[in-house]
Amino acid sequence: PPHRALRGPAPLWKRLLSAQESGLVIVILIIMAALSYFGGSKQANLSIAIPAAATFEVRADSELVITQAGRQVVHTSESPWRIRENADGSRLAFGRRTVNAFFESGNLVQQTTTASFIAVMAVGMTGIIILAGIDISIGSIYALAAMLAAMALSKLCVDPGSAWHSGVLAVPLVILIACSVGAACGFINGSLSVGLRVHPFVITLGTMAVFRGIVFVLSQGQTVSGMPDSIQQGFFKLEYAGVYPMPTLIMLFVAGAGMFILARTVFGRRVYAIGGNETAARYAGIPVNRVKVLVFTIAGTLAGLSAAMYIGYFGAAESNAGAGYELKVIAAAVIGGASLSGGRGSAIGAVLGAIMVQLIDNGMIILGIDQSFNQIVMGTAIILAVAIDQAKLRFSGK
């Protein structure tokens, strides 16, 4: 309408976020504020680098005064400062301070990093849920991709002098192996569901057990380590300004790619069309079976990417990796606005849902709630999200 054209384009945040996603952002901010207020405080380690060219003085054990180029900087610790000399002449000073238990840089970075593993898989799960399907084998796919990639890297990187130790080869290799395994598992899920004309829940219930069993057979229940440093410190756990941003950056890239594919491509429109009315989509000439298999394959690939992030960040793969992740991934997608009846969902909503799931986990720890209640809380969150979604549908219908 002309009066809207005169107002100019909508703000960027309105163009990126729907009403539900904007509401989810507000809820996340409220939870963060509540955890900051009720979470109390804790003691945190303090590490200060003293350059070789600088001089320092410790006053009354608690004040560290660093002087460099005529400029003084004072650092305060609640415990006596301890100074360690490095081989290059620089020094490190260690102390302790009281910080907010939740709103502390180390805790926030750790929660974002942990949420990124769930969020990457939740983007793929959202595509499946938009199709009115589900994949409860996602945690087992994650574990299998991580285990096979870790075993391959540990064999290739036995010799520290081999070319596989360089990040140029090792990082692409671990991503390629993990994503290929995940894609193959997703393709199996999609093909069996389409070929046998069985609901994906039943198929993925079986493949969940099969994939997890393969993990235990291959590993004999043992942890596989021996990843080269070029994968961990060289890429996935690359430190910048005291934090490890790579998992978060990968999560944001996947979210952006998912938003573009679902909202701006023919393939994305076909996914929504099939989830909204599969019969009508078939009559419209959409290759329903092919789209379904491709969506499951993409979801498996993203599970493999998350597995590559996991072994790259922690430097090892455990046989029980991803246990219970199917519940968290589905919860992230549903909380983020994906409707289990199909036809609705978004990539950015999945990421926000994953952050919400991680905030629930972290909040229970900070507030001292027994972790045995974790599964109860996650299941309740899914039920509430579905109930709210159904209530919205009935209200909008009226």
C-alpha positions as CSV (number, residue, x, y, z in Angstrom):
1,P,0.0,0.0,0.0
2,P,1.2,3.6,-0.7
3,H,1.2,4.6,3.0
4,R,3.6,1.7,3.8
5,A,5.9,2.6,0.9
6,L,6.2,6.1,2.3
7,R,7.5,4.7,5.6
8,G,10.5,3.1,3.9
9,P,11.8,-0.4,4.5
10,A,11.2,-2.2,7.8
11,P,14.0,-2.4,10.3
12,L,16.6,-5.1,9.7
13,W,15.6,-7.1,12.8
14,K,11.9,-7.2,11.7
15,R,13.0,-8.5,8.3
16,L,15.1,-11.2,9.9
17,L,12.9,-12.2,12.8
18,S,9.3,-13.2,12.8
19,A,6.9,-12.3,15.7
20,Q,7.6,-15.7,17.4
21,E,11.3,-15.4,17.0
22,S,11.3,-11.9,18.4
23,G,9.3,-13.1,21.3
24,L,11.8,-15.9,21.8
25,V,14.6,-13.4,21.9
26,I,12.8,-11.4,24.6
27,V,12.2,-14.6,26.7
28,I,16.0,-15.5,26.4
29,L,16.9,-12.0,27.6
30,I,14.5,-12.3,30.5
31,I,16.0,-15.7,31.5
32,M,19.5,-14.3,31.2
33,A,18.5,-11.4,33.5
34,A,16.9,-13.7,36.0
35,L,20.0,-16.0,36.1
36,S,22.2,-13.0,36.5
37,Y,20.2,-11.8,39.4
38,F,19.4,-15.1,41.2
39,G,22.5,-17.0,40.2
40,G,24.7,-15.3,42.8
41,S,28.5,-15.1,42.5
42,K,31.5,-17.3,42.3
43,Q,35.2,-17.2,42.5
44,A,37.0,-17.1,39.1
45,N,40.7,-17.4,38.2
46,L,42.3,-14.2,37.0
47,S,45.3,-14.3,34.6
48,I,47.2,-11.2,33.6
49,A,50.0,-11.2,31.0
50,I,53.0,-8.9,31.9
51,P,55.0,-8.0,28.8
52,A,58.8,-8.5,28.9
53,A,59.3,-4.7,28.4
54,A,57.0,-3.8,31.3
55,T,57.8,-3.4,35.0
56,F,55.4,-4.4,37.8
57,E,54.9,-4.0,41.5
58,V,52.6,-5.9,43.9
59,R,51.1,-3.7,46.6
60,A,49.6,-5.3,49.7
61,D,49.4,-8.6,47.9
62,S,46.1,-7.6,46.2
63,E,47.1,-4.9,43.8
64,L,49.3,-5.5,40.7
65,V,50.6,-2.3,39.1
66,I,52.0,-2.8,35.6
67,T,54.0,0.1,34.1
68,Q,54.8,0.2,30.4
69,A,55.8,3.3,28.3
70,G,55.0,5.6,31.2
71,R,51.5,4.2,31.6
72,Q,50.3,2.4,34.7
73,V,47.5,-0.1,34.9
74,V,46.3,-1.4,38.2
75,H,44.7,-4.9,38.6
76,T,43.0,-6.1,41.8
77,S,42.8,-9.6,43.1
78,E,41.0,-11.0,46.1
79,S,43.9,-13.4,46.8
80,P,47.6,-12.8,46.8
81,W,49.1,-12.4,43.3
82,R,51.4,-15.3,42.1
83,I,53.9,-14.4,39.4
84,R,55.3,-17.0,36.9
85,E,58.3,-16.3,34.7
86,N,58.2,-17.5,31.1
87,A,61.2,-18.5,29.0
88,D,60.8,-15.4,26.7
89,G,61.1,-13.0,29.6
90,S,57.4,-12.3,29.9
91,R,55.5,-13.1,33.0
92,L,52.0,-14.3,34.0
93,A,50.3,-13.1,37.1
94,F,47.6,-15.3,38.7
95,G,44.9,-14.1,41.1
96,R,41.2,-14.6,41.9
97,R,38.1,-12.4,41.9
98,T,34.4,-12.7,42.6
99,V,32.2,-12.6,39.4
100,N,28.6,-13.1,38.6
101,A,28.0,-16.9,38.3
102,F,26.1,-16.5,35.0
103,F,27.0,-13.2,33.5
104,E,30.7,-14.0,33.3
105,S,32.7,-14.1,30.0
106,G,34.0,-17.6,30.5
107,N,30.5,-19.0,31.3
108,L,28.8,-17.1,28.4
109,V,31.4,-18.3,25.8
110,Q,31.1,-21.9,27.1
111,Q,27.3,-21.8,26.8
112,T,27.4,-20.4,23.3
113,T,29.9,-23.0,22.3
114,T,27.9,-25.9,23.7
115,A,24.7,-24.5,22.2
116,S,26.4,-24.4,18.8
117,F,26.7,-28.3,18.6
118,I,22.9,-28.5,19.2
119,A,22.0,-25.6,17.0
120,V,23.8,-26.9,13.9
121,M,21.8,-30.2,14.1
122,A,18.6,-28.3,15.0
123,V,18.7,-26.4,11.7
124,G,18.7,-29.8,9.9
125,M,16.0,-31.1,12.2
126,T,13.8,-28.1,11.5
127,G,13.8,-29.0,7.8
128,I,12.6,-32.5,8.7
129,I,9.9,-31.2,11.1
130,I,8.7,-28.8,8.4
131,L,8.1,-31.8,6.3
132,A,5.9,-33.2,9.2
133,G,8.6,-35.8,9.8
134,I,11.1,-36.4,12.6
135,D,14.5,-38.0,13.1
136,I,15.2,-39.5,16.5
137,S,18.5,-41.1,15.3
138,I,20.2,-37.7,15.1
139,G,22.3,-38.3,18.3
140,S,23.5,-41.7,17.0
141,I,24.4,-40.2,13.6
142,Y,26.4,-37.6,15.5
143,A,28.2,-40.3,17.5
144,L,28.9,-42.5,14.5
145,A,30.3,-39.6,12.4
146,A,32.5,-38.4,15.2
147,M,33.8,-41.9,15.9
148,L,34.7,-42.8,12.3
149,A,36.3,-39.4,11.7
150,A,38.3,-39.7,14.9
151,M,39.5,-43.2,14.0
152,A,40.5,-42.2,10.5
153,L,42.5,-39.2,11.8
154,S,44.1,-41.2,14.6
155,K,45.4,-43.7,12.0
156,L,46.6,-41.1,9.5
157,C,48.3,-38.9,12.0
158,V,50.4,-41.5,13.8
159,D,53.5,-39.9,12.4
160,P,53.9,-36.3,13.8
161,G,55.9,-35.4,10.7
162,S,53.3,-36.5,8.2
163,A,51.5,-34.1,6.0
164,W,48.2,-35.0,7.7
165,H,49.3,-33.1,10.7
166,S,49.0,-29.8,8.9
167,G,45.7,-27.9,9.3
168,V,45.5,-27.4,5.5
169,L,44.9,-31.2,5.1
170,A,43.6,-32.3,8.5
171,V,40.8,-29.9,9.0
172,P,39.1,-30.4,5.6
173,L,39.6,-34.2,6.0
174,V,37.9,-34.4,9.4
175,I,35.0,-32.3,8.1
176,L,34.7,-34.3,4.9
177,I,34.7,-37.7,6.7
178,A,32.3,-36.7,9.4
179,C,29.9,-34.9,6.9
180,S,30.0,-37.9,4.5
181,V,29.2,-40.4,7.2
182,G,26.3,-38.1,8.4
183,A,25.0,-37.7,4.9
184,A,25.1,-41.4,4.3
185,C,23.1,-42.1,7.5
186,G,20.6,-39.4,6.6
187,F,20.2,-40.8,3.1
188,I,19.5,-44.2,4.6
189,N,16.8,-42.7,6.9
190,G,15.2,-40.8,4.1
191,S,15.3,-43.7,1.6
192,L,13.9,-46.2,4.0
193,S,11.1,-43.9,5.0
194,V,10.2,-43.1,1.4
195,G,10.8,-46.5,0.0
196,L,8.9,-48.5,2.6
197,R,6.3,-45.8,3.0
198,V,6.8,-45.9,6.8
199,H,6.7,-42.8,9.1
200,P,10.2,-41.5,9.8
201,F,9.7,-42.0,13.5
202,V,9.6,-45.8,13.1
203,I,12.5,-45.9,10.7
204,T,14.7,-43.6,12.8
205,L,13.8,-45.5,16.0
206,G,15.4,-48.6,14.4
207,T,18.4,-46.8,12.8
208,M,19.1,-45.0,16.2
209,A,19.8,-48.4,17.7
210,V,21.7,-49.6,14.6
211,F,24.0,-46.6,14.4
212,R,24.7,-46.5,18.1
213,G,25.5,-50.2,18.1
214,I,28.0,-49.7,15.2
215,V,29.7,-47.0,17.4
216,F,30.2,-49.5,20.3
217,V,31.3,-52.3,18.0
218,L,33.9,-50.1,16.3
219,S,35.2,-48.5,19.5
220,Q,34.7,-51.4,21.9
221,G,33.4,-48.7,24.3
222,Q,36.7,-46.9,24.3
223,T,37.5,-43.2,23.7
224,V,39.4,-42.5,20.5
225,S,41.9,-39.6,20.8
226,G,45.2,-38.6,19.1
227,M,43.8,-35.7,17.1
228,P,46.6,-33.4,15.7
229,D,46.9,-30.0,17.3
230,S,46.3,-28.4,13.9
231,I,42.6,-29.5,14.2
232,Q,42.1,-28.4,17.8
233,Q,44.2,-25.3,18.6
234,G,44.8,-24.6,14.9
235,F,41.1,-24.3,13.9
236,F,38.1,-25.5,16.0
237,K,39.6,-24.3,19.3
238,L,41.5,-21.4,17.9
239,E,41.8,-18.8,20.7
240,Y,41.1,-15.1,20.0
241,A,41.1,-12.5,22.8
242,G,40.8,-15.3,25.4
243,V,37.7,-17.0,23.8
244,Y,37.2,-19.8,21.3
245,P,34.8,-18.3,18.6
246,M,35.0,-20.9,15.9
247,P,32.0,-23.2,16.9
248,T,29.9,-20.1,17.3
249,L,30.9,-18.7,13.9
250,I,30.1,-22.1,12.3
251,M,26.7,-22.0,14.0
252,L,26.0,-18.5,12.6
253,F,27.1,-19.6,9.1
254,V,24.8,-22.6,9.2
255,A,21.9,-20.5,10.5
256,G,22.4,-17.9,7.7
257,A,22.6,-20.6,5.0
258,G,19.5,-22.3,6.4
259,M,17.6,-19.0,6.4
260,F,18.5,-18.4,2.8
261,I,17.7,-21.9,1.6
262,L,14.4,-22.2,3.3
263,A,13.2,-18.6,2.5
264,R,14.8,-17.7,-0.8
265,T,15.1,-20.9,-2.9
266,V,12.8,-23.1,-4.8
267,F,13.9,-26.1,-2.7
268,G,12.9,-24.3,0.5
269,R,9.5,-23.4,-0.9
270,R,9.0,-27.1,-1.9
271,V,9.8,-28.2,1.7
272,Y,7.2,-25.8,3.1
273,A,4.7,-26.9,0.5
274,I,5.1,-30.6,1.2
275,G,4.8,-30.0,5.0
276,G,1.7,-27.9,4.5
277,N,-0.1,-30.3,2.2
278,E,1.7,-33.2,0.7
279,T,-1.1,-34.3,-1.6
280,A,-1.4,-30.8,-3.1
281,A,2.3,-30.7,-3.5
282,R,2.3,-33.9,-5.5
283,Y,-0.5,-32.6,-7.8
284,A,1.5,-29.4,-8.2
285,G,4.4,-31.5,-9.7
286,I,6.8,-31.3,-6.8
287,P,9.1,-34.4,-6.6
288,V,8.0,-35.1,-3.0
289,N,10.1,-38.3,-2.5
290,R,13.3,-36.7,-3.8
291,V,12.8,-33.6,-1.6
292,K,12.2,-35.8,1.5
293,V,15.4,-37.9,0.9
294,L,17.4,-34.7,0.3
295,V,16.2,-33.1,3.5
296,F,17.1,-36.1,5.6
297,T,20.5,-36.2,3.9
298,I,21.1,-32.5,4.6
299,A,20.1,-33.1,8.3
300,G,22.6,-36.0,8.5
301,T,25.3,-33.8,6.9
302,L,24.8,-31.1,9.5
303,A,24.9,-33.8,12.3
304,G,28.3,-34.8,10.8
305,L,29.5,-31.2,10.7
306,S,28.5,-30.9,14.4
307,A,30.4,-34.1,15.1
308,A,33.5,-32.6,13.4
309,M,33.2,-29.5,15.6
310,Y,32.9,-31.8,18.6
311,I,36.1,-33.9,18.0
312,G,37.9,-30.8,16.8
313,Y,37.1,-28.8,19.9
314,F,37.6,-31.6,22.5
315,G,40.3,-33.6,20.6
316,A,38.6,-37.0,21.1
317,A,35.5,-39.0,20.4
318,E,33.6,-41.0,23.1
319,S,31.5,-44.0,22.4
320,N,28.5,-42.4,24.3
321,A,28.8,-39.0,22.4
322,G,25.5,-37.5,21.6
323,A,23.5,-39.6,24.1
324,G,20.3,-37.8,24.7
325,Y,21.0,-35.2,22.0
326,E,17.9,-36.2,20.0
327,L,15.7,-34.8,22.8
328,K,17.7,-31.5,22.9
329,V,17.7,-31.1,19.1
330,I,14.0,-31.7,18.8
331,A,13.3,-29.4,21.7
332,A,15.5,-26.7,20.1
333,A,13.6,-27.0,16.8
334,V,10.1,-27.1,18.4
335,I,10.9,-24.3,20.9
336,G,12.2,-22.3,18.0
337,G,8.8,-22.4,16.2
338,A,8.9,-25.6,14.1
339,S,5.4,-27.2,14.1
340,L,5.3,-30.9,14.5
341,S,2.3,-31.0,12.2
342,G,4.5,-29.6,9.5
343,G,4.6,-26.5,7.3
344,R,6.3,-24.1,9.7
345,G,9.7,-23.5,11.1
346,S,12.9,-21.5,10.5
347,A,16.6,-21.8,10.8
348,I,17.1,-18.8,13.1
349,G,14.3,-20.1,15.3
350,A,16.2,-23.4,15.7
351,V,19.3,-21.5,16.8
352,L,17.4,-19.5,19.3
353,G,15.7,-22.7,20.5
354,A,19.2,-24.3,21.0
355,I,20.3,-21.3,23.0
356,M,17.2,-21.6,25.1
357,V,17.8,-25.3,25.8
358,Q,21.4,-24.5,26.8
359,L,20.2,-21.7,29.1
360,I,17.9,-24.2,30.8
361,D,20.8,-26.6,31.3
362,N,23.1,-23.9,32.6
363,G,20.4,-22.3,34.8
364,M,19.8,-25.6,36.6
365,I,23.5,-25.9,37.4
366,I,23.8,-22.3,38.6
367,L,20.7,-22.5,40.7
368,G,21.8,-25.8,42.2
369,I,19.0,-27.9,40.9
370,D,19.6,-31.6,40.7
371,Q,20.6,-32.6,37.2
372,S,18.4,-35.7,37.4
373,F,15.5,-33.3,36.6
374,N,17.1,-32.3,33.3
375,Q,15.2,-34.7,31.2
376,I,11.9,-33.8,32.9
377,V,12.4,-30.2,32.2
378,M,13.3,-30.8,28.5
379,G,10.3,-33.0,28.0
380,T,8.0,-30.4,29.7
381,A,9.5,-27.7,27.5
382,I,8.6,-29.7,24.3
383,I,5.0,-30.3,25.6
384,L,4.5,-26.6,26.4
385,A,5.9,-25.6,23.0
386,V,3.5,-27.9,21.2
387,A,0.6,-26.8,23.4
388,I,1.3,-23.2,22.7
389,D,1.6,-23.9,19.0
390,Q,-1.7,-25.7,18.9
391,A,-3.4,-22.9,20.9
392,K,-2.0,-20.3,18.4
393,L,-3.5,-22.3,15.5
394,R,-6.9,-22.5,17.1
395,F,-6.8,-18.8,18.0
396,S,-5.7,-17.7,14.5
397,G,-8.4,-19.9,13.0
398,K,-11.1,-18.1,15.0
